[in-house]
């Protein structure tokens, strides 16, 4: 009987569900078999069969009272898989999830894409990395240098790692940047370099993953963040290229910064973490100042063409400064028109950047001054073409996504005269075609090139035929280089209601200038803004120092942890939600705000708090526990760019 009893002891497994839309971070199930931590299992949940990872195991007799107190009955696991994810992967996901208040399973589903997931399930888990003779201790380093210089450093680092029988991981924020890096670094190591990202064909991706897992000789991997979770026992360096890029921030659910996962995973692999960019962000700068990160290379030089100018677009009434030009334009200044004239004559590739897409971000009635606004949420409507190259126009609200046909008359005074304000890709194209009717123009934005393939096709045509490429700044990573370029207006970026707007503007200008070989212009009506002055005077160090001092003064990241909790709820429930947030976060002095929702019947209730980093990072942090236990209807954001 004793033998029978011991053989039938039931286990209770605590698992992390690997699926989105699960209302709990952890689930519990019965198992008649002993299951190792990190093992992958299939479990039932709400009529679904989902994958999960075992993170804890206890005997039923040890938890008899807590089982009685559960409001639901535990179910049995359905299947135990042969293997699972390495401990260092789900441990990295747990740390990332804890910091950002997100479900660990959703982090894992994002950071371990299906091809890697299946590889871990079908193959024995690779051994955990061990300290190697002659290998450097794991540390965190930084490289701040122009792009061409960074590429040279990477090539040297790859050769040194291979000489030590070690492998190198280079991570890029987007697919297009990963492809560019692969082309730059593959020379001479074609048989030892592998690309892992979503644009690699299924067959090629399977082959590359097999090589990365099984190749015994040192290799180089160029990957986007999710495909970097590949465990080898010979990783020497994880290079986070363009580490200041906002594309490392996953702005969908789960909302988190992929760089934290990458750092945790790399250190678990005993590899150096190297943050690299033309201009390192303030968070990295702060860690350098605290000696948490070692500076490998640091230069404040701005890589820009010799012919560079910042043009003040404000009207100047002083007669001694008036410049005469046969071309008059409110959108393109004298310097930009002169550059375009010379570039078109030389068949140069010219790039014009705008912050906004569409035809006009604001339309007003000439007679009464009424702004054409959204009938649902009262936000100013943006005028768009209904289809690319179509004459038919529609108004669209960028807040609630309501669309309507273009108006023929003012709803306030019945007037029929409208005036459009603001600089967009469409207004730039119209101006260029008016002033330079023979020039070839190309346009890429969210309306005219909705997919990466369409963007690449347009850019290729522009490079082959030469001409003028008009694009939003979001498209800049896709554009490899240009002979000449102009940021038509920096003002919308400098005016964004965000504590990061100045830093983002400087980063955008520096990234833009790196791509221009002959002549570059930045147009602005905010010439005295410290971000513009930092570029013109080439004083990036002074700007970043001032920006950090400002963050410290006003208590923004990295000085404080910024926590934003929001709920899109029915207006009838808004008051209860507001009271709930104020009650559970009372100790942390929340600012409770109410905003318009995209749904006319709803309101967005938002709580914003500034938390001391030591309090937030404590493993037993009470506020982290509160955030993790909140209903999943609430959106959690840690260190967002804006408090609005």
C-alpha positions, 0 to 999 in steps of 0.5 A: 500500500505504501508503494502504491501511495507514493506512486500516486502522489499528485503534483500541482504545476504552476505554469506561464501560459504562452498565449495572448488574451489570458486573464492571468499571468500564472495558472495551476494544474494537476499532474500525476507525473513529475515535470521539470521546471521549464518543461513545455506542457499543453493545458486546457483553458476556456475550451482552448488547448494552449501551450504553457511553461512549468515554473513551479511544482508542489505536492498536493498534500503540501497545498491541501488547504490552499486548494480548498480555498480556490474558487475553481477546480483544478484540471489535469494537464493534457500533454507533457512535451519532450523538452521546453524552453531553456531556463534563461529564456523564460527567466528573462521573460519573467524579469521583463514582465515584472518590470513592465507589469505584463504577462510573462507568457505574452512576452515569451510569445512575442520574443520566441516566434513560432519557428524558434518555439518549434525548434526548442520543442523538437530538439533537446535543449542546448546546454546552458552556457558555461564560462570559457577559458580566455572569454571575457566576463559578461558586461555591458558596453556602449558605442556612440559613433557614426554608422560607417565607423560602427560597421568597421568596429563590428567587423573587427569585433567579429574577427576577434570573436571568431579567433577566440572560437566565439559567436556574435549576435547583431540585433537590428530594430527592423527588418530593413535595417537587418537586411542592410547590416547583413549586406554590410557584414557578410563579405568574407564570411558568407558561409558563417553568417545567418539572417533571422527575421520575418522577411527570410523565406520559410525554407531559408529561415528553417535552414538558418535556424538549424545552422544557428542551433547546430553549427559547432564552429563560430557564427554571426547572426543578424536578427530582429529582436524576437529572433535573437532568443537563440541559445548557443554556448559560445555567444561572446557579444550581443550588439544592439544596433541603433539602440536608441530606435523607438522600434525596440519598444513594442507598442502593442499588447504586451507593452514593453521594451524589448531591449530589457529582454535582450540584455537579460538573455545576453547576460544569461548567455555570458555574452557582452551586451553592446548598445550602439548608435550614432547618438545614445539615448538618455537612459543609456547615458545615465547608466554610463554616468553611474558606471553601470555601462562601460564606454567602448567608443564615444564620439559626439561628431555629427556625420553630415555633408559639408554643405549643411544649413539650418533655414529659419522659415520665419518671415524676416522684415529687416530689409538688409536680410531680404533675399531675392529669388525668382521662386516663391514658396511658403513650403520650400525656402530659398535654400531648398529651392536652390538645392532642388534646382541644382539637384534636378539639373545633376540627376541627383537623388533628392529626399524631402521629409515630412512629419505628417502624411495626407493632404492637410492636417487642418482645414478652416473656413475662410469666412468664419474661421471654424476648424473642420472637426470630427463629428464624433470626438471633435478632433481636427480632421485630416484631409487625405486622398481616398486612394493613391493618385486619386482626385477624390478626397476624404476627411479622416480623424486620426484620433477615432478613425472616423472618415467622411467625404470632403465638405462643400460648405461650412457647417457653421456659416454655409460658406464654401471657401476653405483654407488648408494649413500644415505641411504634409507629404501631399502638400510637398508633392503638390508644391514640388510639381508646381515649381518643378513640373518636369521633375520625377517625384516619388512618394512613400507614406502610410497612404501611398506605400502601405507595405514594406514591399511597396516602400522598397519598390518605390525606393528602388525606382527612385534610386534607379531613375533619380528624382525627388523622393517625398517621405514621412520621417517614419520611412527614414530607416528604409532609405539607404542614402541620398545625394541631397535632402531636406527636412521640410519642417521640424516644427511638428516634431518639436511641438509634440506634447512629450518630454522626449520630443527634443531628444527624438528630434535631435536623433531624427536629424542626426539619423537623417544627416548620416544618409546625405552625401552632398547637401542637406537642409533643415527647415524650421520656424523654431530656430531658437529651439535648443534641439535645433541649436544643438545640431547647428552648433554641433553641441550634442554633448551639451544638449544631452546634459541639459536634457538630463538635468531637465528630466531630473528637475521635473522627475521624468525617466530615467530619474523616476519610473513613469507609470501610466494605467488607462482604461477605455470604459463606458461613460457610465462606468468612468466614475467608478473606474476613476475611484478604483484607480485613486483608491488602489494607488492612493499611496503613490499620489496618482494624477487621474485624467479623463480623455476622449475615446475613439468610441463616442460612448466611452471615455479613457480614464488614466492614472499617471504616477512617478515612482522612485526606481528603487521602490519599483525595482524591489523584488517585493515591490508592492506597487508592482504586485498591484499592477500585476494583479489588476484586471487585464482590461487596464492598459499598463505602460511603464516609461511611455514617451508621453503622459497624455 
